[in-house]
Each structure stands twice: as C-alpha cells, then as structure tokens.
C-alpha cells in the first residue's frame, strides 16, 4: 500500500484577477481563492501552521519532514538537501528523541559550544571555524522552518553567535611549483592512463570546481577538443562553455577516445555514478607529493587559476564569468590573492598615466579616482610621489608581477596554460 504524502500548502498561483493556494491533505486537494497576493501569502502561512504541522513532535521526525519538504520544493539540489539534513542530525544528535518544543535558547547555546569541541571524523582535530559556522547556519535554518509551520514559537538558535574567524582563501602553489605539478601530472598520465591526472589539470588551467570536473561527459568536449561545455552547477552562473587550453586538447581527446557520448569523461564508479570528489582530492595530493611541492586541494588549484588570470591582465568580469561567479567580488574575496588584484590595479593606473593619447582631463581624473579607490594606501602614496617627482628622475613603475604580465599566456582569453606562463 502506497504511503500517503504529508500535508502541504502550494502556491500562491495567479489566475486572472485572483490568487489561488492549494491545500493537499489526506490525498485530497482543495483550492482557496483570494483577492490579492499579500492575502494569499498570509493565508498560506496560516494554513501551514495548522495543516502542515507534523503529528509527531519528536525532533528526528520533524527533521525528516523538513527534508521531504526541501526535496518536494525543488529549490535545493537533492545532494545539498542530504548534506544539510546530515549536519542537522549531527548537531542535534543528542536530542533527536526529545520533543522539538523542549529546545530552549540556553540548550541551543550549549549544543553549539559542544560543536566547537567536536573532533572531525577523519582528521581527529576539532572542526574548522567555517564548518562550525555552517553547522550553526543550517541548524538555524531548520528551526526557522519549524517556526513557520508552528512546531516552535521562537527559533532557539536565532541569538546564538558564531565563534572564531574563518580563513578566507586556501594556500596556493607558486608559479614554478605549478609548472612542476603540470609536468608530473602529464608524466603520470602517460605512465598510468588515469584520466583524473588530466582532470586535475583541468581544474588548474580552466578553473573548474571539483564537481564540475567529475560530472563532465564525453559529449561536453566539443569542436575537436577546443571547447568544454558546463551545463550547470553550484550556482545559476555555473552554466558556461570554456575554451580548452591548447596543451590539454590532445590529452582530453585521448581520454574521450572510444567512449560513448554519454560516458563520464573522467571515469565513474562501478554503479555507474560519478566518482566522489574525494578521488580527485587524493589525486591532487599524490601529484603534489610526486612533484615535491606543498600539498594543496583541488579548490586551491581553482584559486591559483583566478590569481594568474588577474595577473595576466584579463578583465574582472571575464575572470568571474570563467569561474562561474556572478561578480568579481566573490572571485576577489575567496580566490584571487589580494596582492594580485592590487598589482593589476597599479598597472592599469600606470597605463592610463603613461598613455600618449590624451582623453581629456575630466576623463583622466574620473578614471584615476575610480582605480585608485581600489588600491591600498601605500600604493596610492607611491603613485602620488612618482607624479610629484621631476620627470627626469622618474623611472617606469614596476610591478612585482610585471614579468608575468608581459609573458601572459592568453591576454585576450580568460583561459591560459600554466606550462606556458
């Protein structure tokens, strides 16, 4: 016998001059019409409190209902729903059999304090600050939903403050180290034929996320290996198609040779599903060890891609688009090194000041104001001192990465090859 789905409220939907909400309960659907959208939302909230409220008040049962509602809404990817639910269960593991109404702000604060001292399952050390904050955030979201459906009157985690400072950005390889990493990866592929060695270089040279690499199919490699399509991913901006660096084209074609279009480009598990991201993490670590460079993670390779793209002089919006970001602010905050952004800005200011073309005082002043606003105070001071000095004493304003910029590998493209830096 098919189990009945839990009650829920759908909508509102606009129908001509009215707004409709649908109440699903005991396998039956009932429509309610209201005059305005605001009235429809208020009625929906009230019906959710009285209709969707679970019969059981047990914490574990309410978490199950929350998981079902997220999957039904389709607003969150199933894998993300599973991940979020797993963390809520981990945080609230000691109270899963208690009533959800028994959770108080004091108990919530004590549970978060316990999270801060909980050792990680694999590393043995305490959870990172970012992980602790994520656990607090997802648990707070769960109780916010519980408030909406009337399980609790107040979110007990709403005033629990996160503790600690997160580390923004991951350690990155140096340019020479990245060259060694590339050389070892290609040698490893020739010796073993493992496609993940090329997948690691795709993450480095094209800035793909780990999951974006693991989900690529043979059909995504297009135009004789010149283009790689990404149909979607973590965000709405993840959908893009990227030019494949010349160095990688022949290797990717060799990986794809003899496989059907629907086959996963970088291998799959025995059950036909994509390999877990941990496989890529291990491969990157092995390549770092063989190359004799500091061990980094796959996401760090993506960060190095962003840093070198900034140093090469690529436009900010182009770099953000190639990484699947909605704006360069995300790229700058979490991926590209601050020094690379500052050096690129210094170079742009220098080019404007030394340009033989006279665009007019007003244009120059506006551009200089806009660009210097992005620079650290010490860099602005250097520029001011240089302008104030006699012309005969002025020397070209050198950037620590000027040689890299002059030898950039794709100034017109958002992609580049580390081996050619």
N, C-alpha and C positions, 0 to 999 in steps of 0.2 A: 504493500500500500504506500502510495506516494505521500511523503510528509508535507503538511501544509506549510506554506511560507509564513513568516511572521508578519503581523500587520504593518502597514506603512502608508504614508501620505505622499502623493505625487503631484507635481505641478508647482506653481500655477501655470495654466496654458491660456493664451488669449484666443477667444473665439468671438469675432465681430466686436460688439461693444461690451462684452462680458469677460470675466476671468474665471476659469474652471480649475478646481482642485479635485483630485480623485482619492478616495479613501478605499484602501484594499484591506479587507478584514474577513477572516474565515473563508477565504477563497472567493469572496464576492467583491465587486467593485461598485462604488457609489460616487456619483458626481455631485459636486456642490458648486453653484454659480454665484459669483459676487460682482459688484459693480466696478470696483477699482482694483488695481494691482496691490495697493497697500492693504486693502481689506483682505485680499486673498492671502497675502503673506501672514497677516495676523491670524486669520482663521486656520491656516496651515500649522502655525506654531502651536496654537491651542489644541488642535486635533492631535498633533504629535505628542503633546504632553499627556493626553488622555487615551490615545489609541495605540501609539507605538510603544508605550511604556511596557517593558517586559514583565511577564508574570513573575519570574524569579528575580529576587533582589541580590542573589549571590554574585559576588564580584566577577568570578570566572564566567558565569552565564551572560552577564551584561557585556563583557569583553567579546564574547562570541557574537552577540547581536551587533555590536559595533563593527566587527569585521565583516559580517554579512551585509550591513548597510553600505559600507565603503565599496565592496565588490559590486553591489547592485547599482550604485550610483554611476559607476564607470568613470568617475573623475580622477581616480588614483589607479595606477597600474597595479595589477594583481601581485606582482613581486614586491612592490612597495607596501601594499596592504599587509602582506605576510610579514615583512620586515618590521613594520610598525607594531603589529599585534604581538610579535615575538618579544619586542622590547618592553611593551606594556606589561606583558605577563612576567617578564624577568624582574621588572621594577616592583610589581605588586605581588610577587610570588608568595610572600609570607601571609598575604591576606586574601588569597583567591577564594577561600571557603567562607569568608566573612560577608556580611551584608554590605552593600556599597554605601548605605547611609551611615555606617559606622566609621567611615573615613573622615577624620577631622583635620583641620589645618595643622595642629600640633603633630599628629601622626604622620601627615604628609611630609612635614619638615624632617621628621626622624627617618622616614624612608629615604628621602633624598640624601641625608647625611650618610646613610648606610651605603648608598650607591657610590659615594665618593671614596669609600674604602674597599669596595668590592674588587678583587683581583680579576683581571681578564682571563678568560678560559684558556687561551693558548700561550700568552706571554707570561702570565704569573704576576706581572706588575699591576698596579691599580689602573683603572680605566683612564684614558686620556680626557682632558678637560672638554674637548669637543664632543666626545662620546657621552660624557656625563650630561652635558647640556642638551644633547639630542634626546637622551632618555627622559630628561625633565620635560622637554618640549612636547614629546609625543604623549607622555602621560597627562600633561596638562590639556592637550587636545582631546584626549579620551574623556576626561571629566567635563570639559566644555560641552561635548556632545551629550553626555549623560545629563547635564543641566537642561539642555534643550528639550529632551524627551521627558523630563520630570523625574528622573531617578534620584537626583540630589538637587537641593535648592541652591547651593553655593559650591563653586569649584574649590576644593580644599587646597589645590596646588597653585592657585592664582597668585598668591603672595609669596611663594617660595622663590627665593632669589638664587640664580646660578652663581657658582663659586669658581674662582680661578680664571686665568687668562688663557685664551686659546692661542695656539701657534698658527699664524696665518702664513701659508706657503710652505712648501716642502723643500728640503735640501736638493740642490740641482748639481748635475755634473758640470765640470768646466769644459771648455770647448775642446781642448786636447783630449780630455777624458771621453768626451762624446765621440770623437774620431776613433779612439781605441775600441769603444763599445760597438761602434758600427762595423769596424773591421772584424772583430771577434764574432759578431752575430752572423756576418756573411760567411766567415770560415766555418762556423758551426753548422750553418745550413748546408754548405757543400759536403760536410762530413756526415751529417745525420739525416738531412732532408726534412727536419722538423719544421713545419710551417710556422710555428709560434716564434721562431727566431726572426722571421720576416715580419710577423705581427708586432713584435717589439719595436722594430724599426719604423713600422707604420705609425705607431704611437709617437715616436720621436720626431719623425720627419713631416708628419701630416697633422699632428696634434689631436689625434682621436682619443676619446675615452676608452677605457678597457672594454666596457661592454659593447661599444660601437665596433671595436676590432673583432670581438668574438662572434658577433651576430652577422658579419658580412657574408654574403653568399657569392657564389661564382658569378652570377648574373650582374652583381653590383660592380664588377670590374668591367668597364666599358671602353669602347673606342680603342681597341688594341692595347689595353692596359694603360691608357693615358688618363682615364677618369675613373673615380671611385664614388659610387652613389651611397649616401646615407639617407634612408627613408624616414627615419625618426629616431628619437632617443629620449634623453632625460628631460629635455625641455622642448617647447614649441619651436625654438630656433635651431634645434639639432638637425632638422631636415635640410640637407645641402648636398651638393656634388663637388668634389675636390679634384684638382689636377694632381696626378701622381708624379712625384719626382722621377726624373729620368733614371736615376740609379736603381730605383725599386721596380721599374716596369717589367724588366725581363724576369726578375725573381718572382713577382706576383703572377706573371703568365705561366711560369713553371709550376707554381703551386696550384694554379687553376687547371692545368692541362689534364685532360682525361676525366674530369669530374662533370656531372650534370649541372645545369644552371642553378638548380635549387639547393645544391650541396653547400654546406658551410665552408667558406674559403680556408679557414684556419683550423679545421678539424672539429669533430664532435665526439660526444660520449657514446658508449655502447647502446644506450637507449635512444639515440638519435637527437638528443637535445644538445644545445651549445655547451662547450666546456665551461666550467666555473671560472670566474675571474682569478681564482687562486692559482690556476695553472699558469696564467700569464705572469702573475706576481713571482712565482718560483722561477720562471724562465728568465725574467729580467734580473733577478738576484744571481742566478747562475752565470749569466753573461757578464755581470759586473765583477764577479769573483774571477772569472777567466781573464777578463781584461785588466785586472788589478786596479780597479777604480772603486771608490766608495760605493757601498750598496745603496741603491735607491729603489723606489717603487715605480710602477707604470705611470701613475699620475704625475710623478716628478718629471718624467720624460716629456709629458704634455706641457708642463710648466717651462721646461727648457726651450721647447718649440716657441712658446709665446715670447720668452726673453730674447731669443735670437731674431725673431720676426720684428720685434720692436727695434732692436739694434740695426737691423738691415735697412730701416727707413720706411717700412711698409706703413700705410695709413692705419690709424687706430681702428676705424670701423671695419676695414678689411680684415685685420687680425681677429677682431671679435667675431666676425661672421665665419671665418675659417674654423674657429674653435667652437662654434655653435652657441655663442653668447649673445644676449640681447643688447648689450652695451659694452664698451671698452672698460667701464668702471669695474665690472666683475673680473675681466682679464687682468687689470692693473692690481686689484686688491688681492687676488688669490693665485695668480700665475706668474706674470712678468715681474722680474725683480725691479725694485724701486729705482736702483741706480741706472738700469737700462732705460726706464721711462725718462728719468732726469737728463741723461746724456743725449737721448734722442731729441728732447725738447731744446736743450742747449744748442744742438746742431742746427735745428730749424731756425732758432733765433739768429744764429750766426749767419746762416744763408741769407736771411732777409736783410741783415745789416750790411753784408758784403756784396749784395746784388748790385750789378751795374745798371739794371733797369730801375728807373725812378717812378714808382707807382703813385707818388704824391705823399705829402706829409701826413695828411689825415689817415690814409690807408696804412702807412707805416706805423703811425702811433697806435692805431687800433689793433694791428697785428701784434706789435711788441707788447702792448698791455695784456692782450689775451694770452700770449705764450708765456710771458714772464710770471703771470699769475699762477702758472703750473709748476714753477721752479722753486727749489729750496732757497732760503735767504742767502746762503753763501754763494750760490751760483749767480744770483742776481747782483750780488756785490762785485763779483769778478767781471761781469759784463759792464757794470757801471764804471769800474776802474779802467777797463780797457777803452771805453768810449771817451773817458776824460783824459787819457794819456795822449801826448803828441803822436801824430800819425807815424812819424819816423821811428818811434820806439815800439809801435805795435807789432806783435807777431801773430800769426794765424792762431786762432783759438782752437786748441787741440782737445779732443775728447778722448778719454781713456780707451774708447772702443772705436776710434776713427778708422784704424786699420781694418777692423772687421767690417765696418760700413762700406769702405772703399772696395772690399773684396766680397761684398754681399752676393749671395747666390740666388738671385731671383728678386731684384728690386721691383719688377713690375708684377710679380706674382706673390700670392700670400703663402706659398709653399716653397720650401728650399731643401737642399740636401746638406746635411751636416758634414758629410765627407768632402764637400766642396767648399766649406767655409774657409 
